[in-house]
Amino acid sequence: MAFVLSLLTALVLVSYGPGGSLGCDLSLNHVLAATEKNLTLLDQMRRLSPHLCLQERKDFAFPQEMVEGGQLQETQAISVLYEMLLQSFNVFNTTRSSAAWDTTLLKQFCTGLVQRLADLDYCWQQVSGEEDSALGRTGHTEAVKTYFQGIHVYLNEKEYSDCAWEIVRLDIRRSFSLIINQLARTFKNVGWRLISP
């Protein structure tokens, strides 16, 4: 956990420093591919067959209507993905999470989340401007926060059991897939570039 916090601090400093800025010059394909890599890591983290945990299933009420209808604008799509990455980091960057998962895969997953957060944070500032940055990160992101509050409550109620973690892993993976698909549609429709190598 100390490694990840150090990495987060270093990435924030690098992304805002002169000459070290990540810039908003990476393509959307880079961000999506990197996030897809995070999903692959989530798949690799699986320790139990989901069939063993069917009795633990729970609907965390991910706000699918927000991403399925194609209603998100560019800044909203970025803020939703950003909040999803941040909240996922908060779930998986804990002592209890370290006990549940392979530490190497968990570290790689959290590192990837931090890198995407740094990429998106800089781009968020570029597209939203100083004035409306607070406004753009409300509404849709509140729905994502509520979704993750349900996950935290569930893990606590289930005493962070292996099956509870497996159910959470699967649900977060599904939610990320929905957001990535919506993000790809949103930016394909507007022909806008988010970040590129």
Backbone bond lengths (Angstrom), bond angles and torsions (degrees), N, CA, C in turn:
res aa  C-N    CA-C-N  psi(-1)  N-CA   C-N-CA  omega(-1)  CA-C   N-CA-C  phi
1 M - - - 1.443 - - 1.522 110.45 -
2 A 1.327 117.61 -37.81 1.461 120.90 178.31 1.520 110.28 -62.93
3 F 1.356 116.15 -37.75 1.454 120.04 178.07 1.521 110.73 -59.41
4 V 1.336 116.53 -46.32 1.453 121.10 -176.69 1.525 110.97 -66.17
5 L 1.318 117.22 -40.06 1.468 119.81 178.09 1.524 110.71 -65.44
6 S 1.321 117.61 -38.37 1.465 120.98 176.60 1.516 110.57 -64.52
7 L 1.334 115.39 -41.86 1.456 120.24 178.88 1.518 110.80 -63.39
8 L 1.328 117.06 -43.10 1.459 121.27 178.91 1.527 110.67 -59.52
9 T 1.320 116.94 -46.30 1.464 121.28 178.96 1.523 111.02 -60.86
10 A 1.330 116.21 -45.35 1.465 120.48 -179.29 1.521 111.44 -62.87
11 L 1.337 117.17 -42.39 1.456 119.87 179.88 1.519 112.24 -65.20
12 V 1.313 116.69 -38.97 1.463 119.67 178.50 1.527 110.03 -63.94
13 L 1.325 116.60 -44.22 1.465 120.17 179.70 1.520 111.66 -63.82
14 V 1.329 117.17 -43.09 1.456 121.03 -179.80 1.524 110.69 -66.00
15 S 1.317 117.03 -40.09 1.454 119.56 -175.54 1.524 112.82 -69.00
16 Y 1.322 117.19 -24.00 1.460 118.86 -179.36 1.518 113.84 -105.17
17 G 1.297 116.57 -8.30 1.462 119.35 -178.27 1.506 112.18 -73.93
18 P 1.374 118.52 155.47 1.446 120.97 178.88 1.521 109.61 -67.38
19 G 1.320 116.87 137.05 1.452 120.97 177.86 1.518 112.39 75.19
20 G 1.315 118.52 -21.78 1.449 121.32 179.76 1.511 111.44 -99.96
21 S 1.311 116.55 6.96 1.450 120.61 -176.27 1.518 111.53 -63.03
22 L 1.310 115.71 136.49 1.460 119.80 177.60 1.520 110.03 -66.63
23 G 1.310 116.62 -27.43 1.448 120.37 -179.51 1.509 111.41 65.22
24 C 1.294 114.58 162.82 1.454 119.51 178.15 1.516 107.83 -102.26
25 D 1.335 115.16 49.75 1.450 119.15 -174.87 1.518 112.64 -119.42
26 L 1.330 116.59 20.82 1.457 120.74 171.45 1.517 107.28 -99.72
27 S 1.321 118.27 144.29 1.468 119.59 -177.22 1.517 111.38 -74.98
28 L 1.306 114.06 158.90 1.455 119.96 176.01 1.520 109.00 -57.14
29 N 1.325 115.96 -35.63 1.465 119.68 178.79 1.517 111.28 -58.05
30 H 1.322 118.10 -36.27 1.468 121.12 178.48 1.526 110.45 -64.40
31 V 1.324 116.57 -46.94 1.463 120.32 -179.20 1.528 110.24 -64.20
32 L 1.327 116.41 -44.71 1.458 119.77 -179.71 1.526 111.18 -65.23
33 A 1.341 117.05 -42.67 1.468 120.28 179.13 1.524 110.49 -63.22
34 A 1.324 116.56 -41.82 1.463 120.44 179.95 1.525 110.32 -66.43
35 T 1.322 117.49 -38.40 1.458 120.46 178.06 1.528 109.96 -69.55
36 E 1.328 116.80 -36.27 1.471 120.55 174.81 1.531 109.81 -61.02
37 K 1.333 116.71 -37.27 1.464 119.76 177.58 1.530 109.88 -62.90
38 N 1.329 116.69 -38.26 1.469 120.14 175.58 1.528 110.66 -61.34
39 L 1.340 116.37 -37.98 1.461 119.44 178.54 1.530 110.80 -66.58
40 T 1.321 116.64 -36.66 1.462 120.65 176.52 1.526 109.85 -62.91
41 L 1.334 116.56 -41.08 1.464 119.93 176.83 1.525 110.85 -63.56
42 L 1.320 116.95 -39.66 1.466 119.95 176.39 1.527 110.34 -60.44
43 D 1.334 116.27 -39.72 1.466 119.59 177.13 1.524 110.90 -63.09
44 Q 1.324 116.46 -42.76 1.458 121.27 -178.45 1.529 112.22 -67.93
45 M 1.319 117.05 -23.29 1.465 120.99 -178.89 1.530 112.42 -73.75
46 R 1.308 117.26 -13.40 1.478 120.72 -177.96 1.525 110.71 -53.83
47 R 1.333 115.53 129.04 1.468 121.62 179.34 1.515 112.28 -115.13
48 L 1.318 116.50 -21.44 1.463 121.64 -178.28 1.514 109.43 -126.17
49 S 1.317 115.07 153.51 1.455 118.91 170.99 1.530 107.19 -71.83
50 P 1.324 117.24 131.70 1.469 119.30 178.27 1.532 112.59 -57.32
51 H 1.332 117.07 -26.24 1.464 120.43 179.89 1.527 112.00 -64.64
52 L 1.325 116.58 -26.82 1.463 119.64 178.04 1.528 112.24 -72.67
53 C 1.326 115.90 -15.30 1.464 120.31 -173.48 1.528 112.83 -114.25
54 L 1.313 117.56 16.58 1.468 120.44 -177.08 1.526 112.65 -55.87
55 Q 1.321 117.12 -36.43 1.468 120.72 -178.89 1.533 111.99 -68.64
56 E 1.322 117.50 -15.28 1.469 121.79 -178.91 1.531 112.71 -95.71
57 R 1.324 117.14 -2.33 1.466 119.89 -175.87 1.520 111.50 -54.97
58 K 1.325 114.42 148.32 1.471 120.37 -179.13 1.518 107.93 -150.88
59 D 1.302 116.59 142.93 1.456 121.53 173.88 1.531 107.24 -93.74
60 F 1.320 115.82 110.32 1.463 120.50 -178.64 1.519 112.03 -85.03
61 A 1.319 116.89 3.19 1.466 123.41 175.69 1.521 112.36 59.22
62 F 1.346 115.58 50.66 1.459 118.00 172.83 1.525 108.10 -61.81
63 P 1.330 118.36 133.52 1.471 121.31 -175.07 1.536 112.22 -73.00
64 Q 1.333 116.41 73.08 1.463 122.04 -175.82 1.514 113.18 -60.36
65 E 1.325 116.84 -34.39 1.465 120.01 -178.69 1.526 111.33 -58.92
66 M 1.314 116.50 -27.25 1.449 121.10 -179.08 1.532 110.64 -69.40
67 V 1.329 117.91 -31.64 1.459 120.01 -176.52 1.524 113.50 -107.00
68 E 1.314 118.63 -18.24 1.456 119.79 -175.80 1.518 113.48 -84.98
69 G 1.304 118.22 -26.30 1.447 120.01 -176.04 1.510 114.87 -85.10
70 G 1.312 118.01 -2.27 1.455 120.45 -179.17 1.514 112.79 69.26
71 Q 1.330 117.03 25.46 1.458 121.42 -174.81 1.527 113.73 -89.31
72 L 1.318 118.07 -8.73 1.465 119.56 -176.19 1.517 111.11 -76.24
73 Q 1.320 116.25 134.12 1.453 121.54 171.49 1.524 107.87 -84.07
74 E 1.342 116.94 172.97 1.461 120.80 -175.80 1.529 112.75 -55.51
75 T 1.321 116.67 -51.42 1.464 119.03 -176.50 1.522 111.15 -66.85
76 Q 1.321 116.99 -34.70 1.464 120.15 177.32 1.525 110.85 -66.44
77 A 1.344 116.61 -41.85 1.463 120.52 179.64 1.524 110.69 -62.31
78 I 1.327 116.57 -42.06 1.465 120.34 178.45 1.522 110.01 -64.58
79 S 1.329 117.01 -44.59 1.466 119.61 -177.16 1.529 111.71 -67.03
80 V 1.341 117.48 -34.96 1.461 120.24 177.93 1.524 110.25 -67.40
81 L 1.334 117.26 -45.34 1.465 119.85 177.93 1.526 110.23 -62.89
82 Y 1.325 116.20 -41.72 1.470 120.34 179.41 1.536 110.44 -59.43
83 E 1.322 116.58 -46.93 1.472 120.63 -179.08 1.526 110.82 -65.49
84 M 1.319 116.64 -37.87 1.466 120.78 177.83 1.529 110.09 -62.71
85 L 1.325 117.22 -44.25 1.468 121.50 178.48 1.526 110.70 -63.33
86 L 1.328 116.01 -45.70 1.466 120.94 -178.15 1.528 111.44 -63.25
87 Q 1.319 116.63 -47.47 1.455 120.01 -178.54 1.530 111.20 -67.53
88 S 1.328 117.46 -36.05 1.471 120.62 175.97 1.519 110.30 -63.15
89 F 1.320 115.90 -41.14 1.472 120.11 176.68 1.527 109.85 -59.41
90 N 1.339 116.33 -43.42 1.466 120.48 -179.85 1.527 112.34 -63.04
91 V 1.325 117.20 -34.74 1.465 120.70 179.00 1.528 110.56 -71.84
92 F 1.322 116.41 -46.19 1.462 120.11 -171.43 1.524 114.24 -89.25
93 N 1.307 118.32 -12.37 1.465 120.90 -179.86 1.531 110.20 -98.65
94 T 1.337 115.62 60.22 1.461 121.24 -179.78 1.523 109.48 -133.47
95 T 1.298 115.63 163.28 1.460 120.54 176.78 1.522 110.17 -62.61
96 R 1.323 117.21 -42.20 1.465 120.37 -179.65 1.526 111.31 -64.36
97 S 1.317 116.52 -35.15 1.456 119.74 177.58 1.521 110.85 -68.15
98 S 1.314 116.61 -39.02 1.472 120.86 178.37 1.517 111.25 -60.34
99 A 1.321 116.83 -33.61 1.464 120.68 179.54 1.524 111.55 -74.79
100 A 1.339 117.04 -22.85 1.464 120.77 -174.09 1.522 113.97 -90.28
101 W 1.335 117.55 -26.23 1.460 120.34 -170.50 1.524 111.99 -120.73
102 D 1.322 116.01 162.10 1.453 122.45 170.72 1.537 107.33 -60.12
103 T 1.321 116.71 122.50 1.469 119.87 -171.83 1.526 113.18 -65.31
104 T 1.323 117.82 -33.09 1.468 120.11 179.13 1.520 110.38 -65.90
105 L 1.336 116.76 -48.41 1.467 120.38 178.67 1.524 111.18 -64.46
106 L 1.326 116.51 -40.30 1.462 120.57 179.60 1.524 110.70 -62.63
107 K 1.318 116.92 -42.75 1.466 120.86 178.83 1.524 110.71 -63.35
108 Q 1.331 117.11 -43.47 1.469 120.55 178.14 1.524 110.93 -62.66
109 F 1.319 116.19 -41.78 1.463 120.87 -179.92 1.532 110.44 -62.88
110 C 1.331 117.15 -49.55 1.470 120.92 -179.34 1.526 111.70 -64.36
111 T 1.326 116.90 -37.43 1.468 120.88 177.56 1.526 109.88 -62.70
112 G 1.335 116.34 -42.89 1.465 120.00 177.59 1.517 112.08 -62.43
113 L 1.330 116.88 -40.17 1.466 120.21 177.45 1.523 110.99 -61.00
114 V 1.320 116.21 -43.52 1.466 121.03 -179.57 1.534 110.53 -63.73
115 Q 1.311 117.11 -41.63 1.465 120.36 179.77 1.520 111.15 -63.92
116 R 1.341 117.36 -43.02 1.462 119.68 178.38 1.528 110.61 -65.74
117 L 1.335 117.54 -37.77 1.470 120.33 177.05 1.522 110.79 -59.91
118 A 1.314 116.94 -43.28 1.468 120.48 179.47 1.529 110.40 -64.33
119 D 1.334 117.57 -43.70 1.464 121.13 178.02 1.519 110.94 -58.49
120 L 1.328 115.62 -50.47 1.459 120.60 -175.17 1.517 112.93 -71.15
121 D 1.326 117.60 -32.74 1.456 119.55 -179.60 1.515 111.19 -62.98
122 Y 1.308 116.75 -43.82 1.462 119.68 179.83 1.530 110.06 -65.80
123 C 1.336 116.31 -44.96 1.462 119.53 -179.91 1.519 111.75 -64.49
124 W 1.342 115.70 -36.14 1.461 119.67 178.08 1.522 110.04 -57.12
125 Q 1.300 116.83 -45.10 1.461 120.82 -179.79 1.523 110.87 -64.91
126 Q 1.330 117.54 -35.23 1.455 121.13 -179.50 1.534 111.53 -67.80
127 V 1.327 117.59 -41.15 1.459 119.62 -174.47 1.517 113.79 -89.50
128 S 1.304 118.33 -25.91 1.457 119.01 -173.58 1.517 112.51 -99.36
129 G 1.322 118.48 -24.38 1.451 121.09 -176.60 1.505 111.55 75.34
130 E 1.295 115.59 165.65 1.459 121.85 -177.64 1.526 112.73 -65.05
131 E 1.358 116.40 -40.25 1.455 120.44 -171.37 1.524 113.70 -63.73
132 D 1.359 116.35 -47.30 1.453 117.28 -171.78 1.516 113.13 -103.11
133 S 1.329 118.58 14.40 1.461 119.59 -177.77 1.529 111.32 -64.65
134 A 1.319 117.92 -39.29 1.463 119.98 179.46 1.525 110.47 -69.52
135 L 1.314 116.95 -39.18 1.459 121.29 -179.40 1.526 111.16 -65.32
136 G 1.333 117.28 -42.92 1.452 121.23 -176.81 1.510 113.88 -67.35
137 R 1.321 116.64 -23.64 1.457 119.47 -177.85 1.527 112.59 -94.70
138 T 1.314 117.23 17.17 1.462 120.18 174.96 1.522 109.09 -108.85
139 G 1.289 119.07 -172.03 1.461 122.22 175.79 1.512 113.27 68.15
140 H 1.318 116.81 -91.47 1.451 121.75 -178.74 1.534 111.07 -62.48
141 T 1.330 116.44 -38.03 1.461 118.19 -178.86 1.521 111.14 -70.99
142 E 1.324 117.63 -27.50 1.464 120.42 176.09 1.525 110.59 -63.55
143 A 1.325 116.52 -35.83 1.467 120.25 177.88 1.530 110.12 -65.70
144 V 1.331 116.64 -38.52 1.471 120.59 177.95 1.523 109.89 -66.72
145 K 1.339 117.17 -41.44 1.470 120.70 178.28 1.528 111.09 -61.68
146 T 1.322 116.56 -41.68 1.464 120.81 178.76 1.527 110.43 -62.28
147 Y 1.313 116.14 -41.84 1.473 121.55 176.96 1.530 110.18 -57.00
148 F 1.321 116.88 -46.71 1.466 120.31 -178.59 1.527 112.54 -72.32
149 Q 1.325 117.88 -29.14 1.464 119.25 174.10 1.522 109.93 -61.15
150 G 1.335 116.23 -39.89 1.457 120.81 176.48 1.521 111.78 -61.99
151 I 1.315 116.93 -37.44 1.469 121.61 178.17 1.524 110.25 -65.54
152 H 1.332 117.18 -45.15 1.467 120.57 179.24 1.532 111.24 -61.52
153 V 1.326 116.86 -43.37 1.466 121.27 179.03 1.528 109.65 -62.12
154 Y 1.324 117.12 -45.70 1.459 122.04 -179.65 1.535 111.35 -60.01
155 L 1.333 116.88 -48.92 1.469 119.78 179.80 1.524 110.73 -58.76
156 N 1.318 116.03 -41.74 1.462 120.36 179.51 1.537 110.73 -64.96
157 E 1.324 116.72 -45.92 1.469 120.44 179.56 1.529 111.62 -60.57
158 K 1.324 116.34 -37.58 1.472 121.51 -178.48 1.525 111.96 -88.50
159 E 1.326 115.95 7.84 1.458 122.88 178.25 1.531 112.22 54.41
160 Y 1.330 114.82 37.63 1.467 122.40 174.96 1.530 112.18 54.30
161 S 1.334 115.90 40.09 1.462 121.13 179.74 1.530 109.95 -67.33
162 D 1.321 116.05 162.29 1.461 120.79 178.98 1.525 111.17 -60.06
163 C 1.330 116.60 -42.17 1.462 119.51 178.24 1.529 111.86 -65.21
164 A 1.311 117.47 -38.86 1.472 120.04 178.08 1.524 110.29 -61.14
165 W 1.328 116.29 -43.89 1.471 119.69 178.31 1.528 110.74 -63.16
166 E 1.320 116.82 -38.94 1.470 120.05 179.85 1.523 110.74 -64.85
167 I 1.315 117.47 -42.85 1.466 121.49 177.99 1.532 109.80 -62.14
168 V 1.310 117.31 -43.10 1.471 121.72 179.25 1.525 110.22 -64.60
169 R 1.323 117.02 -44.70 1.471 120.88 179.72 1.524 110.44 -57.23
170 L 1.322 116.27 -47.26 1.464 120.55 -179.51 1.525 111.90 -63.25
171 D 1.325 117.32 -42.37 1.459 120.28 -177.39 1.524 111.54 -69.12
172 I 1.320 117.49 -41.53 1.465 120.01 178.24 1.525 109.90 -65.11
173 R 1.323 116.96 -38.50 1.460 120.29 178.24 1.535 110.32 -61.91
174 R 1.323 116.58 -45.05 1.468 121.46 178.74 1.528 111.02 -61.88
175 S 1.316 116.80 -42.34 1.464 121.19 -179.75 1.524 111.53 -65.78
176 F 1.333 116.85 -41.67 1.463 120.36 176.00 1.530 110.40 -59.53
177 S 1.323 117.23 -42.69 1.466 120.66 -179.92 1.525 110.95 -60.38
178 L 1.325 116.79 -42.87 1.464 120.56 178.03 1.528 111.20 -61.17
179 I 1.323 116.27 -44.44 1.469 120.11 -178.83 1.523 111.02 -66.78
180 I 1.326 117.62 -42.48 1.464 120.44 -179.81 1.526 110.37 -62.16
181 N 1.323 117.03 -43.14 1.464 120.25 178.58 1.520 111.23 -62.22
182 Q 1.344 117.00 -42.27 1.460 120.15 178.73 1.526 110.88 -66.33
183 L 1.319 116.46 -41.71 1.464 120.56 179.21 1.521 110.48 -60.95
184 A 1.321 117.16 -43.67 1.464 120.92 179.03 1.534 110.19 -61.79
185 R 1.335 117.43 -42.98 1.466 120.51 178.12 1.521 111.29 -65.36
186 T 1.318 116.91 -44.11 1.461 120.73 -178.14 1.517 111.23 -58.68
187 F 1.332 116.31 -48.98 1.455 118.33 -174.76 1.513 112.82 -80.78
188 K 1.318 118.29 -20.11 1.464 120.71 172.38 1.516 108.87 -68.99
189 N 1.337 116.57 -40.74 1.463 121.67 -178.88 1.523 112.73 -66.10
190 V 1.330 117.52 -35.33 1.466 119.10 -177.07 1.521 112.22 -97.01
191 G 1.343 116.93 -7.15 1.461 120.42 179.18 1.517 113.08 60.99
192 W 1.300 115.46 33.86 1.471 120.88 -175.30 1.501 111.06 -102.91
193 R 1.319 118.59 145.09 1.449 123.37 178.35 1.515 109.86 -100.09
194 L 1.307 115.85 126.83 1.466 120.75 -179.58 1.517 111.21 -88.70
195 I 1.323 117.05 -60.14 1.468 121.07 -179.77 1.530 108.47 -147.92
196 S 1.349 124.09 144.87 1.472 122.26 176.23 1.520 113.63 -147.51
197 P 1.374 118.94 151.72 1.460 120.14 -174.77 1.501 113.52 -71.63
